[in-house]
Amino acid sequence: MKRKLFLVACLVACTCLSVAAQTTDEPKGKAIVQVFGNFHSGFGSERNDRGFELERSYLGYEYSIGKSLSIKGVMDIGKSSNVTDYQRIAYIKNALITYRTGNLTLNGGLISTTQFNMQEKFWGYRYVMKSFQDEYKFGSSADLGVSAAYKFADWITADAIVVNGEGYKKIQNRDGLLYALGTTITPFKGLSIRLYGGVNEGVEEKKDIYNFASFIGYRNKRFSVAAEYNVMQNSGNKENADMYGFSVYSSVKLNKTVDLYARYDELSSKDDWDVANDEKAVIAGAQIKLGKYVKLAPNFRVALPAADGAKNRYMGYVSCYFGL
């Protein structure tokens, strides 16, 4: 299966390069620079958690060869998941080739996944907080493989993806793959509906992981509002280790420089198998644009753990973003 997937990726790349060689359009490129940071301070039981933090940096370049072909490479420089490790760790986040012709788009390489890409863009404040599925580890934002999307009409698009299923931070060390299908429906301007289903194969008697996601959102020039519901079955390849969650978020544009936003998340596990991590969470704040490349976002966060005896967490943040 791996060999077949590799051959498909090579075929896509060769086809794209052949078409690119015939184009007369001028090539052009752009740098990708994004930096996320914050100052935060806890309250109550979290009062000792305070300080300045550099959360993540994306550095890369995107190069378009005519109208049909583009290549992109991005480094992700972030912090370790080990809380005692304060060093920065660098990963290759994207290394892909994209080919567009008519209503068809093909991607191959280390690509962005389709599981929550749309939700993340609609939420719009990734530098403040990850979107629900990313925050609670329902899946990875990038992986190695191929994807395709086709626009059947102005109001409906379908997509398919086949990737390793282990994300971009891990080297493939098992034979299973992740397969997924999705569709995006836009009945009228501003309204978007997204449905997604995927299976991440388990190996060596481990259970397959199933992911299902639904999303609906509306946006106009003044405000946006959206809701999503997500299910992950057999989390960690463990039978009946199911997780459920929904997220509701909205934003209001006060003027050209100031937005207000709010979000509510709720995560639960089947029969409370992961009650230590189940919680309800609220975030609310403002975004202030300081020119073209810099944004500041003061915000307040509350986390209400589901476990008996667990203390509520209250945090204040000033998140910041710099990007080209």
N, C-alpha and C positions, 0 to 999 in steps of 0.2 A: 504493500500500500504506500509506503514512504517513497519507493522508487517511482510509482505511478504519479504521485503528487509532485515529485521533483520534475518529472518529464513534462507534466502539464505546465508547471511554472516556467520551464525553459521554453516551451512552445509559445506561450504567451509573450515572453520577453523577446524571442526572435521575431515574432510577427510584428510586435510594436516597433522594433528597431528597423525592420524592413520598410514599414510605412513611413517612419521618421526620415529615412534616408531619401525619400522622394518628395518631402515637403519643402516648400520654398519660404515658409514663415521664418522670421527671425527668432532665434532662441533667446530666452530671457530667464533670469533667475532672481531669487530674493533670499535674504538671510532670515533665519528664524531665531529669535532671541526672546525668551520669556523667563522671568524671574519672579518667584513667589516667596514672600517673607511675611513676618508678623511680629508684633509685640503683644504678649498676652499676660494676663494675671488672673489667678483663681481667687475664689471667695470661699469663706467657710472652711470646709475640710480640704479644699484645694488651694488654700491661700499661699502655700509654699511653692506652687507651680507658677513661676513668672519669669519673664525674660524675653530677649529678642531671639528670633528663630529664622534661619534661612531654610525654608521647607524644600524647595525644588527649583531647578534651573533646566530649561530646555535650550539647547544650542544646536543649530543645524542649518541646512540649506535646501531649497527647493528649486529645481531647474526645469523649465518647460521647453520642449523641443517641438515647436509648431503648436498646432491646436489640439493634436491628438495624444501626444506623449509627454509625460513628465516623470522625473525621478526625484526622490526625497530622502534625505538622511537626517536623523535627529538623535542627539545624545540627551539622556535623562540623567541629571546629577541630583541625587536626593539623599535622604538619611536612611540609615539602616533600620530594619524592623526590630533589632536588638536595642532595647532602651538604654543599655549601658554603653553602647557604641556611639560616640559622637562624631565619628569621621564621615565624610561624604563618600558615597558610592556612585560610580558612573555605570550606566547601562546604555546599550544601543536601543532606543525606543522605536525608531522607524528606520527601515532601509528598504525602500520599495520602488517599484515601477508601476505607473498608472497609464492605462490606455483608454481613450474615449473615442467612440465613433457612433454617431447618431444618438440613439437612446441607450446605448450599452456602455458600461464602465467596468473595466477589469483591473484588479490590483494583484500584485504578486510580490512576495518577499516578507519582510517583517512589517506587517500591515496593522492598521487600526481595526479593531474588531467592531462588530455591528450590534453587540449585545446592549450597550447603553450609550453609544455614541450620540444618538439623537437627544436622549434625555440630558446628557451633559451639556450639549450646546444650548438646549432650551432653558435649562437652569441658569446658565450664563455666568455663574460666579465660581468657577472651578478653583480659582486661586484662594477663595475664602473657605470653601469646603467641597470635597468631592461629591459627585452625584450619588444617590442612594446605593446602587449596586456596587459601585467602586468603593464607597466608604465601608460597606459591610462585607466586602470580599465575596460577592456573588459571581465575579468573573474578572478577567483581565482586560485592560483597555487596548492592548496590542499583543500580537502573537505572530508566529511564523506560518505562512500558508498562502492561500489564494482566496479571492472573493470576486463576486460579480454582482452587478445591479442593473436592472433593466426598467426603463420608464415606459409602461404600456400606454399611458395617457397622462394628461396634465394632472390628473387627480389620483393616480395609483402607480406605485413603484414596488417591485419585488427584488429581494436580494438573497444571495446564498453565500456561505463561507465554509471553508474547510481549513482548519489550522491544527497545530500540535495539541492545543488545549492546556498548556502549562504556563502560558504568559510569556512575556519578553524578558523576565529576570532569571528564568531557569533554562538550562540546557535540556533538550529532549532526552529523557532517560527511560522511556517506555514506548510501547508500540501503539497505544491508543491515540485516536484523533478526536477532534471536536467538529461536529457537523451542525449547521444551523440554517434556518430559513427565517426570513422576516418580510413584512410588507408594511408600507407606509401609505396612508390614505389621507388626502386633503380634499374633503368635500367642497370647501369653499375657502377663499383667501383668509388666512389667519388661523384656521383650524387644522390641527394635525393629529392623526391617530396612528399608533404604531403597535404592531403585534409581532412577537418574536418567540421562537422555540428552538432549543438546541439540546444535543446530547453529547456529553464528554465521556468517551469510552473508558470503562474500567478494565484493568488487566490483572492477571494472576488472581482470579476469583474475587476481585474487588468489584463493587457495584458501579454501574454507570451513573453519572451525575446528569440530572435533567434540569434545565433552566427554562422558565417561561416568564415572559414580561409583557405587560400591556401598558400603554401610555396614551393620554389624551391631553392636548394643550391648545390654548388659544392665545394669540398675540396680535396686538395692533400697535400703533405708534405711541400710545399712552400707557398701556399696561399689558401684563401677561399673567396667565394663571394655568396651572397644569397639575395633573395627578398621575401617579403610576403605581401599579401593583405588581409585585415580583414573587416568584416561587423558585426555590432551589431544593430539589429532592436528592437524597443520598449525599449530602454535603461531606466532603472529604472521603468520598467513595464508601461511606458507611451506610448500611441499610437503615432506612427510616430516620436518618438524621436530616430531617426536612426543616427548611427555614422559610418564613413568610415575612413580607413587609410591604408597607406602602409609604409613599411620600407625596406630600402636597406642598406646592410652592407658588409664590406669586411675586410680582415686582410692579412698581409704579414709577414712571418717569416724571419727576417734578419739573425739571427743566433740562437744558442741554448738558449740565454738569452733575446733577444729583439724581440718584435713584434711591428708592426704598425697596427692601426685599424682606421676605419672611418665608420660613419653611418648617414643616412638621414631619418628622419621621417616626415610624413605629416598626420595630423588629421583634419577631417572636419565633419560637422554635416548637416543633411538634412535641407534645407531652413534656414540655419544659426541659428537653434534653440538654439545651445550651442556655439555661436560664441565667447563668452568670454573665452572658453577653447580651441578653435580651434587654431592650430598653425603649423608652420613648424619648425623643429629642426635639428641641425647638431652637431655632436660630432666627434672629431678626437684626436688621441693621440698615446701613446706608452705604451707597457707593458715591465717591466724589472723584470726578475726573480732573486731574491736574495736568491739563494739556493733552497732547495726542498720545503720549506713550506711558503715562503714569496714572495709576488709580489707587485711591485709599478707601478702605471699607471698614469703618468701626462697626463692631457687632457684638451682641450678647448671646451666650449659649447656655442652655439648660439641658441636662441629661438626667432622666428619671429611670434608674435601673429597676428591672422587674424582680430581681432576687430579694428575698426577705433579708432585712437588716442592712442592705446596701445603701450607702448615703447618696443623696442627690448631688450632682456636680454643677457648679455655677462658674462660668468663665467669661471674661471680657477680652476681646481681641481688637487690635487694629491691624487688619490685613492689608498688604500692599502688593502691587503688581507693576512690573516694568516689562514692556514688550514692544517689539518692532512689528 
